[in-house]
């Protein structure tokens, strides 16, 4: 009899319950693993974007057409027909292609400024000064100095021309940009733009307030270098920093055609 009761009691017993401590331990381990994965992801920052650097050297025509200029002396009856190439460095080779029109028309402002600079320079040289081999290199160097700020004027953001605004902000260079003393490269300087507060700051210079109608606003950095900007097309919600400066540099001028008549 005692054996039978013992068996019945044993068969009727419920299965032992799992330990709550074990459940909590398992849940804690899962949470810890999840947190560890999140921390591991956060602990590996994305690599910073590489800083833009000048590329080149590249070579390009200075103009799609020959340029004819009058020379000094002989009653200014002598003239020089030039087709010149420029060796240059730039952040983006497409910049010069855009100035020359690419598959379209050449930038008319660039063309006018280029011809004007070469006409002024040629008016100070006689036929002998541009044909004498001993003096020709000096003349081509003077051409380089005159052409460099025309091919590579101060730009802001991704603009490829003085009349073209930066696509992100709407900011563009001002009407007096050719009088700017800022000659550093594009990605060596920046302008902090706060269109909401209506302020601009060139590098670490003074913060300048604007109203929104200024077409030739003067900015000065901590080194006393100045630049002029046009804020009339600035997007009212834009806040951020933009690169500002020259997008390249002419290193040398080569003759393709150089004919005195």
Buried (B, 14 or more C-beta within 10 A) or exposed (E): EEEEEEEEEEEEEEEEEEEEEEEEEEEEEEEEEEEEEEEEEEEEEEEEEEEEEBEBEBEBEBBEEEBBBBBBEEEEEBBBEBBBBBBBBBBBBEBBBBBBBEEEEBBEBBBEBBBEBBEEBBEEBBBEBBBEEEBBEEBBEBBBEBBBBBBBBBBBBBBBBBEBBBEEBBBBBBEBBBEBEBBBBBBEBBBBBBBEEBBBBBBEBEEBEBEEEBBBBBBBBEBEBBBBBBBBEBBEEBEEEBBBBBBBBBBBBEEEEBEEE
